[in-house]
């Protein structure tokens, strides 16, 4: 358990640093690029979304969860990703002009062709990163990710400043992946250059087929959202929706990416040692919601202030959509760790079944909103509805292979709900004084003062409601640090 906590701590530190780099990049790009240019890049990525799923073919998850991993498995995994990468590069490169003609914008073709270079690079990243995750070497992964992010940041911002438009982000992504591949190989203890093979193709094909099918269905649904919105509402609306969802994704995608990265190998270790993955799931979910729900609440309450602070006046249109996406994120958190638990226990078919059911439903909801209502707000509400419906379906399907312990689950998330209410009370009263639909943001000073007070209220409420998080070593260390700091400030001496 100590190794899991340490891995999670390293993964979260990595993710927070990456968020800082990503935020800085987004802040600069929001001022260097127009919403149309950012929307164009989003649509170009959506077009090749299915290919993005196929490029990995579930190889990463396979290498992490395989009980008896051999060199033959690794060589076969490399062979699969290499062949698929080359094929996807060729397809994307030659299909790009047709896509540009469909959207009547030649710029998409060039952006897609630049992005297609990632398919040639990713095979060299996938194997090394997966083996590092399997061994829970998150310190090395943190070094690799931060180095690659800095390279991508410098390349992207430099090219955007030079006037390369949407292509600056495409080139930056390629540079990030090249840096990842080189760094991940160097930090491995075994730097042996393995030749591709296909000797274990049956077992990898069986696992990868299930994993990829679920990924394809998910990708079609999510990327089709941008494709449909781009076609019927224009690139500008794609960018507005993306920017509003981006605040939610600071936790839903970025922080959750760190948590999921640890959850799969941690659940896999628990399962291999015949432990109780359901108990581990509930404990993880309790700690997760204690962080995520207050975060989503702060993002919703101060959506105007955060949007202005981070991205400027030209994105005000996205402000009203942020609370809708944040509510969807809070609901989705309840089932966000179920996929990792199911994959770790060998129940990947359940995930495939869930995605086949849910992703087309999301696509239908958002398509109806875009085509019939011609509104970005309607699209955001459709996203919320799909998240609401998905949550009970995930638990129902999971219950067939891993029985749900709803009694303990309800107890844990109820405590997180109380913590969230206590934390958000002051921020809500603060903005209510100036109007929930205010046109001008509250002062920066009062904003930061309220946030600091709310953080202290969050800590106190964890103690008051006896939340499970209070027993975690990371939280205990935080409390000890704050007590020591307070003692130093009030007495002028360090706490002994």
C-alpha positions, 0 to 999 in steps of 0.5 A: 500500500505504501508503494501505491501511495508513493506512486500516487503522490508522484503521479499527482505531482507530475500531473500538477506540474503538467497542468501548470505547463498546459495552463501557461500554454493555453493562456498564451495560445488563447491570446496568440491564436483566434478561436477559429484556429483553435477550433480548426485544430480540434476538428482536425484531431477529431477527424483522426480520432479513430486512428488515435485509438488504433495506434495503441491497440490496447498494448499499453494496458496489456503490458501492465496487466499481464501476469507472466510477461515475457520478452516475446510478449514485449516484442510482439507488442512492439511489432503490433504498434509499429505496423499499425502506426505506419498504416495509420500514417499513410491513411491519414496523410492521403485522406487529408485533402478529402477532409479539407474539401468536405469542410471547404478549408484547405488548412485542415489538410496540412494540419492533419498531415503534420499530426499524422507524423505522431503515428510513426513516433508513438510505437517507440513511446508506448512500450517504454512508458507501459513497462515503466508503469507496470513496474510503478516507476513513476519518478522516471515517468514524471521526469519523462513527462515534464521534459517532453511537456517543456519541449512541446510548450516551447515549440508550440508557443514559439511557432504560434508567436511566429504566425503558424496558426493551428499548425503550431499546435500540431508541430508541438504535439509531434515534438512532445511525442519525439521527446517522450520516446527518447527520454522514456528509453533513456530512463529505463534500466534495460535499454535493449533494442528489441526487434519487432515480432509476432510470436504472441499475436493471439493473446495480444490480438484477443486483449487488444481487440476488446480494448480497441473496440471499446476505444473506437466506439468512445472515439467515434462518439467523442470526436464526432461531437466536434465533427458535427458541431464543426459542420453545423455550428462552425469552428468558433462553436467548437472552440467555445465548447472546448474552452468551457469543457477545458476548465472541467478537464483540469480535473476530469482529464488532467488530474484523473489521468494521473489517478487512472495511471496509478489505479490500473497497476494498483488494482492489478497488484491487488488482484494478483495478490488476491486482495479485495478490489471493491474495497480498494475501489470504494476507498479510492472513490471516497478520496477522489470525490473529496478533492474533485467535487469541491474543485468542480464547485469552485470552477462553476462558481468562479467561471467568469473570474477564471475564464477572464484570468486565464484566457481573456475577454474573447472567451466570455461566451464559454462562461455560462457553459462551465457549470454544466460541464463541471456538473457532468464531471462531478457525476462522471467521477462516481464511475470513473475508476470502474474501468480500471477496476474491471480491466485489472480483474480481467473483465475488459469485455464488460468495459467494451459492452458499456462503451458500445451502449453508452458512447452512441447514446452520447453521440445521438444526444449531442447530434440532436442538440447541434442539428435541431437546436443549433446551440452550444448550450444545448450541446453542453446540456446533452453532454450532461444528460449522457453523463447522468445516464452513464453512471448507473449503467456502469454500476449495473454492468460492474455488479454482474462480475464484481458485486457493488457494496452500495452501503459502504459506497453511499457512506463514503460519498455522502461524507464527500458531499458534506465536505463539498457543501461546507467548502463551497458555502463561502464562495457561493455567498461571495458571488451571490452578493455581486450576482450569479449572472454578473458581467464583471468579475469580482476583484482578484484580491477578494477571489484569492482570499475566499479561495484560501479561506475555503481551503482551510474550511475544506481541511476542517471539514475533513476532520469534522465529518471524519472523512476517510481521507483524514487517515491518508498519509498525504493528508496527515503530512499536510496537516502536520505541515500547516500546524508547524507553519502556524506554530512558527508564525505565532511563536516565531519558533519551529514546532519541535 
